[in-house]
């Protein structure tokens, strides 16, 4: 923008010289017409219209103010009374240029906003308060997706896995155990209705609605709770892919 302002300033001087050349010129040195000057504006060659000239004076080239300004989308007015050249560029055009620049910048993706989640292939596991949950396999069917899970309890408190809280969230949708109700036989595994005592483990499955092949990457969550006076809930999250 700074260069643009400097350029227009030079153009204004050129215009004033064209309009009042007799003020600055003297008998010893007069401006000369230079027909060999070519114009390229915003990368596009422009021919100088009839009636406009380019001058050379004391080693400097002076260009027609109106032609240059109008090519850049500005309005030019000459006040003969005050001998002033006024160049105005509509605000809408300026805002449009700024918006275009911002839109161009937005197209280059900011690395800090990119998804940095690392999805793991099965098996995956996590331990919270002495209770280990492992997701070790998956079965895909046109009517459901079945995740196979092992829960190992090293805590002195009894625990249960709450399969009703299980869900898988892909980038496009969420698939929850509660949404498969009534649509598939044995959508609840009775293994998870029983307490898991200290140093015991339980192996079973968790059923979800069918997950499309192009969405098998996301976050799987399920809760395990202590089946005692505290009813403490432990939330397990796994970023998985298969």
BAMI-711791 format. One record per atom (N, C-alpha, C): residue in one letter; atom name; x, y, z. Coordinates in steps of 0.05 Angstrom, whole numbers. Example, Ala and Ser with C-alpha at 12.3 -4.5 7.8 and 13.67 -1.06 7.14 Angstrom:
2
resn,name,c1,c2,c3
A,N,264,-114,156;
A,CA,246,-90,156;
A,C,264,-66,156;
S,N,257,-45,142;
S,CA,273,-21,143;
S,C,258,1,157;
This chain:
242
resn,name,c1,c2,c3
X,N,17,-24,0;
X,CA,0,0,0;
X,C,17,25,0;
X,N,41,24,14;
X,CA,59,46,15;
X,C,69,52,-13;
X,N,77,31,-28;
X,CA,87,36,-55;
X,C,65,48,-72;
X,N,40,40,-68;
X,CA,18,50,-84;
X,C,15,80,-79;
X,N,17,88,-53;
X,CA,14,117,-46;
X,C,36,133,-59;
X,N,61,122,-58;
X,CA,84,136,-69;
X,C,80,139,-99;
X,N,69,118,-112;
X,CA,65,119,-140;
X,C,44,140,-148;
X,N,22,141,-134;
X,CA,1,161,-139;
X,C,12,189,-134;
X,N,29,192,-113;
X,CA,40,218,-108;
X,C,56,228,-132;
X,N,71,209,-144;
X,CA,87,216,-168;
X,C,69,222,-191;
X,N,46,208,-192;
X,CA,27,213,-214;
X,C,15,240,-212;
X,N,9,248,-187;
X,CA,-3,275,-182;
X,C,16,297,-192;
X,N,42,293,-185;
X,CA,61,313,-194;
X,C,62,314,-224;
X,N,61,290,-237;
X,CA,61,289,-266;
X,C,37,304,-277;
X,N,13,300,-265;
X,CA,-11,313,-274;
X,C,-9,343,-272;
X,N,2,352,-250;
X,CA,5,381,-245;
X,C,23,393,-266;
X,N,45,378,-272;
X,CA,63,388,-292;
X,C,50,390,-319;
X,N,33,370,-325;
X,CA,19,370,-351;
X,C,0,394,-352;
X,N,-14,400,-330;
X,CA,-34,420,-330;
X,C,-22,448,-328;
X,N,0,451,-313;
X,CA,12,477,-310;
X,C,41,476,-316;
X,N,48,464,-338;
X,CA,76,461,-346;
X,C,91,487,-348;
X,N,77,508,-355;
X,CA,90,534,-359;
X,C,101,545,-334;
X,N,90,536,-311;
X,CA,100,546,-285;
X,C,127,536,-280;
X,N,132,510,-285;
X,CA,158,498,-278;
X,C,178,498,-301;
X,N,168,500,-325;
X,CA,187,500,-348;
X,C,200,527,-351;
X,N,223,526,-363;
X,CA,237,552,-370;
X,C,245,550,-399;
X,N,255,572,-408;
X,CA,262,573,-437;
X,C,285,555,-444;
X,N,302,549,-425;
X,CA,325,533,-431;
X,C,319,503,-432;
X,N,299,494,-417;
X,CA,293,466,-415;
X,C,263,462,-418;
X,N,253,448,-439;
X,CA,225,443,-443;
X,C,220,413,-443;
X,N,196,405,-434;
X,CA,189,376,-434;
X,C,188,366,-463;
X,N,195,341,-466;
X,CA,194,328,-492;
X,C,176,304,-491;
X,N,162,298,-513;
X,CA,143,276,-514;
X,C,159,250,-518;
X,N,153,229,-502;
X,CA,166,203,-505;
X,C,146,182,-513;
X,N,145,175,-538;
X,CA,126,155,-548;
X,C,134,127,-543;
X,N,158,123,-533;
X,CA,169,96,-530;
X,C,162,83,-503;
X,N,149,99,-485;
X,CA,143,88,-459;
X,C,119,69,-460;
X,N,122,45,-448;
X,CA,100,26,-447;
X,C,89,24,-419;
X,N,63,17,-418;
X,CA,50,16,-392;
X,C,41,-13,-386;
X,N,46,-22,-362;
X,CA,37,-48,-353;
X,C,25,-44,-325;
X,N,-1,-49,-323;
X,CA,-16,-44,-298;
X,C,-27,-70,-287;
X,N,-20,-77,-262;
X,CA,-28,-102,-250;
X,C,-22,-126,-268;
X,N,2,-124,-281;
X,CA,12,-146,-298;
X,C,0,-147,-326;
X,N,-17,-128,-333;
X,CA,-30,-128,-359;
X,C,-21,-103,-375;
X,N,-12,-108,-400;
X,CA,-3,-86,-417;
X,C,-26,-68,-424;
X,N,-23,-42,-422;
X,CA,-43,-22,-428;
X,C,-33,-2,-449;
X,N,-49,3,-470;
X,CA,-41,22,-490;
X,C,-51,50,-481;
X,N,-35,70,-486;
X,CA,-42,97,-479;
X,C,-62,108,-499;
X,N,-86,116,-489;
X,CA,-107,125,-508;
X,C,-99,151,-522;
X,N,-113,156,-544;
X,CA,-108,180,-559;
X,C,-114,205,-542;
X,N,-97,224,-544;
X,CA,-101,249,-529;
X,C,-84,250,-504;
X,N,-72,227,-497;
X,CA,-54,226,-474;
X,C,-25,225,-483;
X,N,-7,237,-468;
X,CA,22,236,-475;
X,C,38,231,-451;
X,N,62,220,-456;
X,CA,82,216,-435;
X,C,105,236,-440;
X,N,113,250,-419;
X,CA,134,270,-422;
X,C,160,263,-408;
X,N,182,273,-419;
X,CA,207,271,-405;
X,C,218,299,-400;
X,N,225,304,-375;
X,CA,234,330,-367;
X,C,256,329,-347;
X,N,279,339,-354;
X,CA,302,340,-336;
X,C,308,312,-325;
X,N,308,292,-342;
X,CA,315,265,-334;
X,C,294,249,-320;
X,N,269,260,-318;
X,CA,247,246,-305;
X,C,225,242,-325;
X,N,211,219,-322;
X,CA,188,212,-340;
X,C,163,218,-325;
X,N,145,233,-337;
X,CA,120,241,-325;
X,C,96,229,-340;
X,N,79,215,-326;
X,CA,57,200,-338;
X,C,31,215,-334;
X,N,11,210,-351;
X,CA,-15,223,-349;
X,C,-31,213,-324;
X,N,-37,232,-307;
X,CA,-50,225,-281;
X,C,-77,210,-285;
X,N,-94,222,-302;
X,CA,-121,211,-305;
X,C,-120,182,-316;
X,N,-103,177,-335;
X,CA,-102,150,-347;
X,C,-93,130,-326;
X,N,-72,136,-311;
X,CA,-62,117,-291;
X,C,-83,113,-269;
X,N,-94,134,-258;
X,CA,-112,132,-236;
X,C,-137,116,-243;
X,N,-148,122,-267;
X,CA,-173,108,-275;
X,C,-167,78,-280;
X,N,-143,72,-289;
X,CA,-136,44,-293;
X,C,-135,29,-266;
X,N,-130,44,-245;
X,CA,-128,32,-218;
X,C,-155,35,-203;
X,N,-176,43,-217;
X,CA,-203,44,-205;
X,C,-208,69,-189;
X,N,-192,91,-194;
X,CA,-196,115,-179;
X,C,-210,136,-196;
X,N,-223,155,-183;
X,CA,-236,178,-197;
X,C,-217,202,-196;
X,N,-215,217,-218;
X,CA,-197,240,-220;
X,C,-214,265,-227;
X,N,-208,286,-212;
X,CA,-221,312,-218;
X,C,-200,334,-218;
X,N,-204,353,-236;
X,CA,-186,376,-238;
X,C,-201,401,-231;
X,N,-192,415,-211;
X,CA,-204,440,-202;
X,C,-188,463,-214;
X,N,-199,475,-235;
X,CA,-184,496,-249;
X,C,-180,521,-232;
X,N,-199,525,-213;
X,CA,-197,549,-196;
X,C,-174,548,-176;
X,N,-172,524,-164;
X,CA,-150,521,-144;
X,C,-126,507,-155;
X,N,-128,499,-181;
X,CA,-106,485,-194;
X,C,-98,459,-179;
X,N,-119,443,-172;
X,CA,-114,419,-156;
X,C,-124,395,-170;
X,N,-108,374,-170;
X,CA,-116,348,-180;
X,C,-125,331,-156;
X,N,-150,321,-157;
X,CA,-161,305,-135;
X,C,-165,276,-145;
X,N,-153,257,-131;
X,CA,-155,229,-138;
X,C,-168,215,-115;
X,N,-191,202,-120;
X,CA,-205,187,-99;
X,C,-211,159,-109;
X,N,-205,140,-91;
X,CA,-212,112,-97;
X,C,-235,104,-79;
X,N,-258,94,-91;
X,CA,-281,87,-74;
X,C,-273,67,-52;
X,N,-286,71,-29;
X,CA,-280,54,-6;
X,C,-287,25,-12;
X,N,-308,21,-27;
X,CA,-317,-7,-33;
X,C,-294,-22,-47;
X,N,-280,-8,-66;
X,CA,-259,-21,-80;
X,C,-236,-28,-62;
X,N,-230,-9,-43;
X,CA,-208,-15,-24;
X,C,-215,-38,-7;
X,N,-240,-39,4;
X,CA,-248,-61,21;
X,C,-247,-87,5;
X,N,-255,-86,-20;
X,CA,-255,-111,-36;
X,C,-226,-121,-39;
X,N,-207,-103,-43;
X,CA,-179,-112,-46;
X,C,-170,-125,-20;
X,N,-177,-113,3;
X,CA,-169,-124,29;
X,C,-182,-151,33;
X,N,-208,-154,26;
X,CA,-222,-180,29;
X,C,-209,-201,11;
X,N,-202,-193,-14;
X,CA,-189,-212,-32;
X,C,-163,-222,-20;
X,N,-148,-204,-8;
X,CA,-123,-212,4;
X,C,-127,-231,28;
X,N,-148,-225,44;
X,CA,-154,-242,67;
X,C,-163,-269,58;
X,N,-180,-270,37;
X,CA,-189,-295,26;
X,C,-166,-312,16;
X,N,-147,-299,3;
X,CA,-124,-313,-7;
X,C,-108,-325,16;
X,N,-105,-309,38;
X,CA,-90,-319,61;
X,C,-105,-343,74;
X,N,-132,-342,74;
X,CA,-147,-363,87;
X,C,-143,-389,73;
X,N,-138,-389,47;
X,CA,-135,-414,32;
X,C,-111,-430,40;
X,N,-90,-416,50;
X,CA,-67,-430,60;
X,C,-73,-439,89;
X,N,-75,-464,93;
X,CA,-84,-476,118;
X,C,-63,-471,140;
X,N,-74,-461,163;
X,CA,-56,-456,186;
X,C,-49,-483,199;
X,N,-23,-490,200;
X,CA,-15,-516,211;
X,C,-25,-520,240;
X,N,-28,-497,255;
X,CA,-36,-500,283;
X,C,-65,-508,285;
X,N,-81,-505,263;
X,CA,-109,-512,264;
X,C,-114,-540,252;
X,N,-94,-552,242;
X,CA,-98,-579,231;
X,C,-102,-599,253;
X,N,-118,-620,246;
X,CA,-123,-641,266;
X,C,-98,-656,272;
X,N,-89,-654,297;
X,CA,-64,-667,305;
X,C,-69,-693,320;
X,N,-94,-703,320;
X,CA,-100,-728,334;
X,C,-86,-751,321;
X,N,-74,-768,338;
X,CA,-61,-792,328;
X,C,-79,-816,334;
X,N,-90,-828,314;
X,CA,-107,-851,317;
X,C,-91,-877,317;
X,N,-98,-895,336;
X,CA,-83,-920,339;
X,C,-99,-943,328;
X,N,-85,-962,317;
X,CA,-97,-987,308;
X,C,-101,-1005,333;
X,N,-121,-1022,332;
X,CA,-126,-1041,354;
X,C,-103,-1062,355;
X,N,-97,-1071,380;
X,CA,-111,-1066,405;
X,C,-101,-1040,419;
X,N,-119,-1028,435;
X,CA,-112,-1005,451;
X,C,-122,-1009,479;
X,N,-109,-997,499;
X,CA,-118,-1001,527;
X,C,-112,-976,543;
X,N,-126,-974,566;
X,CA,-122,-952,585;
X,C,-130,-962,613;
X,N,-114,-953,632;
X,CA,-119,-960,660;
X,C,-125,-935,677;
X,N,-148,-936,691;
X,CA,-156,-914,709;
X,C,-162,-926,736;
X,N,-149,-916,757;
X,CA,-154,-926,785;
X,C,-153,-956,787;
X,N,-134,-968,774;
X,CA,-131,-997,776;
X,C,-149,-1014,759;
X,N,-165,-1001,742;
X,CA,-184,-1015,724;
X,C,-174,-1011,695;
X,N,-167,-1033,683;
X,CA,-157,-1032,655;
X,C,-178,-1040,635;
X,N,-182,-1024,615;
X,CA,-201,-1030,593;
X,C,-185,-1032,568;
X,N,-189,-1055,554;
X,CA,-175,-1059,528;
X,C,-195,-1064,506;
X,N,-192,-1050,484;
X,CA,-208,-1056,460;
X,C,-189,-1070,441;
X,N,-195,-1095,436;
X,CA,-175,-1111,421;
X,C,-183,-1120,393;
X,N,-209,-1118,386;
X,CA,-217,-1126,360;
X,C,-244,-1113,353;
X,N,-251,-1114,327;
X,CA,-276,-1103,318;
X,C,-287,-1120,295;
X,N,-314,-1121,295;
X,CA,-328,-1137,274;
X,C,-348,-1118,260;
X,N,-345,-1116,234;
X,CA,-363,-1099,218;
X,C,-384,-1116,204;
X,N,-409,-1108,206;
X,CA,-432,-1122,194;
X,C,-450,-1101,182;
X,N,-465,-1107,161;
X,CA,-484,-1088,150;
X,C,-504,-1077,170;
X,N,-509,-1092,192;
X,CA,-529,-1083,211;
X,C,-517,-1072,237;
X,N,-491,-1076,241;
X,CA,-480,-1067,267;
X,C,-449,-1066,264;
X,N,-437,-1053,284;
X,CA,-408,-1054,288;
X,C,-404,-1064,317;
X,N,-387,-1085,320;
X,CA,-384,-1098,346;
X,C,-354,-1095,354;
X,N,-350,-1082,378;
X,CA,-324,-1079,389;
X,C,-320,-1099,411;
X,N,-298,-1113,411;
X,CA,-292,-1133,432;
X,C,-274,-1120,453;
X,N,-282,-1125,478;
X,CA,-269,-1110,501;
X,C,-263,-1129,523;
X,N,-240,-1124,537;
X,CA,-233,-1138,562;
X,C,-230,-1117,584;
X,N,-242,-1123,607;
X,CA,-239,-1106,630;
X,C,-225,-1121,652;
X,N,-202,-1111,662;
X,CA,-186,-1123,683;
X,C,-187,-1105,707;
X,N,-197,-1116,730;
X,CA,-199,-1100,755;
X,C,-178,-1108,775;
X,N,-161,-1090,782;
X,CA,-142,-1094,804;
X,C,-149,-1078,829;
X,N,-172,-1066,828;
X,CA,-182,-1049,850;
X,C,-198,-1066,869;
X,N,-198,-1060,894;
X,CA,-213,-1076,914;
X,C,-243,-1072,912;
X,N,-251,-1051,898;
X,CA,-280,-1046,894;
X,C,-291,-1061,870;
X,N,-316,-1069,872;
X,CA,-330,-1082,849;
X,C,-335,-1060,828;
X,N,-332,-1069,803;
X,CA,-337,-1050,781;
X,C,-354,-1063,759;
X,N,-367,-1046,743;
X,CA,-383,-1055,720;
X,C,-378,-1037,697;
X,N,-377,-1048,673;
X,CA,-376,-1032,649;
X,C,-404,-1025,641;
X,N,-409,-1000,636;
X,CA,-436,-990,628;
X,C,-437,-988,597;
X,N,-446,-1009,584;
X,CA,-445,-1010,554;
X,C,-465,-989,542;
X,N,-484,-981,558;
X,CA,-503,-960,548;
X,C,-491,-933,544;
X,N,-467,-929,555;
X,CA,-453,-903,551;
X,C,-434,-904,527;
X,N,-431,-927,515;
X,CA,-411,-930,494;
X,C,-420,-915,468;
X,N,-401,-902,456;
X,CA,-406,-888,430;
X,C,-380,-885,415;
X,N,-383,-882,389;
X,CA,-360,-877,371;
X,C,-366,-851,355;
X,N,-348,-832,356;
X,CA,-352,-807,342;
X,C,-331,-804,320;
X,N,-341,-804,295;
X,CA,-323,-800,272;
X,C,-323,-770,266;
X,N,-310,-762,244;
X,CA,-311,-734,237;
X,C,-338,-726,226;
X,N,-355,-745,218;
X,CA,-380,-738,206;
X,C,-405,-744,224;
X,N,-403,-764,242;
X,CA,-427,-772,257;
X,C,-419,-786,283;
X,N,-439,-791,299;
X,CA,-436,-805,325;
X,C,-453,-830,324;
X,N,-441,-853,332;
X,CA,-454,-878,333;
X,C,-455,-889,361;
X,N,-479,-890,373;
X,CA,-481,-897,401;
X,C,-495,-924,405;
X,N,-488,-938,427;
X,CA,-501,-963,434;
X,C,-531,-960,437;
X,N,-540,-939,448;
X,CA,-569,-935,453;
X,C,-584,-932,427;
X,N,-571,-925,405;
X,CA,-585,-921,380;
X,C,-591,-947,365;
X,N,-579,-969,374;
X,CA,-583,-995,361;
X,C,-605,-1011,373;
X,N,-617,-1000,394;
X,CA,-638,-1014,409;
X,C,-660,-1025,391;
X,N,-667,-1050,394;
X,CA,-689,-1062,380;
X,C,-683,-1069,351;
X,N,-661,-1059,340;
X,CA,-655,-1064,312;
X,C,-640,-1089,307;
X,N,-626,-1100,327;
X,CA,-609,-1123,324;
X,C,-613,-1141,349;
X,N,-612,-1167,344;
X,CA,-613,-1186,367;
X,C,-588,-1184,383;
X,N,-591,-1188,409;
X,CA,-569,-1189,428;
X,C,-552,-1164,427;
X,N,-565,-1141,425;
X,CA,-551,-1116,424;
X,C,-539,-1108,450;
X,N,-547,-1122,472;
X,CA,-535,-1119,498;
X,C,-520,-1145,505;
X,N,-495,-1142,514;
X,CA,-480,-1165,523;
X,C,-484,-1169,553;
X,N,-495,-1192,561;
X,CA,-501,-1196,590;
X,C,-476,-1198,607;
X,N,-453,-1200,594;
X,CA,-428,-1201,610;
X,C,-426,-1176,627;
X,N,-435,-1154,616;
X,CA,-431,-1128,630;
X,C,-452,-1122,651;
X,N,-471,-1141,655;
X,CA,-490,-1138,677;
X,C,-479,-1148,704;
X,N,-456,-1160,703;
X,CA,-445,-1172,727;
X,C,-422,-1155,738;
X,N,-418,-1157,764;
X,CA,-395,-1143,777;
X,C,-369,-1157,770;
X,N,-348,-1141,768;
X,CA,-321,-1152,764;
X,C,-306,-1146,790;
X,N,-298,-1167,804;
X,CA,-285,-1164,829;
X,C,-255,-1159,827;
X,N,-242,-1157,850;
X,CA,-213,-1151,850;
X,C,-198,-1175,838;
X,N,-179,-1168,821;
X,CA,-162,-1187,806;
X,C,-178,-1206,788;
X,N,-201,-1196,780;
X,CA,-217,-1211,760;
X,C,-218,-1195,734;
X,N,-224,-1210,713;
X,CA,-228,-1196,687;
X,C,-253,-1207,673;
X,N,-263,-1191,655;
X,CA,-287,-1199,640;
X,C,-283,-1192,611;
X,N,-292,-1211,594;
X,CA,-288,-1207,565;
X,C,-316,-1207,551;
X,N,-321,-1187,535;
X,CA,-347,-1186,521;
X,C,-346,-1168,497;
X,N,-370,-1160,488;
X,CA,-371,-1142,465;
X,C,-389,-1118,471;
X,N,-385,-1097,455;
X,CA,-402,-1073,456;
X,C,-412,-1069,427;
X,N,-438,-1067,424;
X,CA,-450,-1064,397;
X,C,-458,-1035,392;
X,N,-451,-1027,368;
X,CA,-458,-1000,358;
X,C,-472,-1002,331;
X,N,-485,-981,322;
X,CA,-497,-981,295;
X,C,-474,-985,274;
X,N,-481,-994,250;
X,CA,-460,-999,230;
X,C,-445,-973,223;
X,N,-419,-974,224;
X,CA,-402,-951,218;
X,C,-392,-954,189;
X,N,-397,-934,172;
X,CA,-388,-936,144;
X,C,-357,-939,142;
X,N,-348,-951,121;
X,CA,-320,-957,118;
X,C,-303,-932,118;
X,N,-313,-910,107;
X,CA,-297,-885,105;
X,C,-298,-869,131;
X,N,-311,-880,152;
X,CA,-313,-865,178;
X,C,-300,-881,201;
X,N,-285,-901,194;
X,CA,-274,-919,215;
X,C,-248,-907,227;
X,N,-250,-883,235;
X,CA,-228,-869,249;
X,C,-241,-847,266;
X,N,-237,-849,293;
X,CA,-250,-830,310;
X,C,-245,-837,340;
X,N,-263,-826,357;
X,CA,-260,-829,386;
X,C,-282,-848,396;
X,N,-273,-870,409;
X,CA,-291,-888,423;
X,C,-290,-883,453;
X,N,-314,-880,465;
X,CA,-316,-874,493;
X,C,-335,-894,507;
X,N,-329,-900,532;
X,CA,-346,-918,548;
X,C,-339,-913,577;
X,N,-359,-918,594;
X,CA,-355,-913,623;
X,C,-355,-939,639;
X,N,-339,-939,660;
X,CA,-338,-960,680;
X,C,-344,-948,707;
X,N,-361,-960,723;
X,CA,-367,-948,749;
X,C,-362,-968,771;
X,N,-355,-958,795;
X,CA,-352,-974,819;
X,C,-380,-980,830;
X,N,-385,-1005,833;
X,CA,-412,-1013,842;
X,C,-412,-1016,873;
X,N,-409,-992,886;
X,CA,-409,-992,915;
X,C,-422,-967,925;
X,N,-415,-958,948;
X,CA,-428,-935,960;
X,C,-421,-909,946;
X,N,-397,-908,934;
X,CA,-388,-883,920;
X,C,-399,-880,892;
X,N,-404,-903,878;
X,CA,-413,-903,850;
X,C,-395,-885,833;
X,N,-369,-886,838;
X,CA,-350,-870,823;
X,C,-349,-879,794;
X,N,-349,-859,776;
X,CA,-350,-865,747;
X,C,-323,-858,735;
X,N,-313,-877,718;
X,CA,-288,-873,703;
X,C,-294,-872,673;
X,N,-285,-851,660;
X,CA,-291,-848,632;
X,C,-266,-855,615;
X,N,-270,-874,597;
X,CA,-248,-883,580;
X,C,-252,-873,551;
X,N,-231,-861,540;
X,CA,-232,-851,513;
X,C,-208,-862,497;
X,N,-214,-871,473;
X,CA,-194,-883,455;
X,C,-196,-871,427;
X,N,-174,-860,417;
X,CA,-173,-851,390;
X,C,-163,-874,372;
X,N,-182,-886,358;
X,CA,-176,-911,344;
X,C,-182,-910,315;
X,N,-171,-929,300;
X,CA,-177,-933,272;
X,C,-175,-962,266;
X,N,-190,-971,245;
X,CA,-188,-999,236;
X,C,-196,-1001,207;
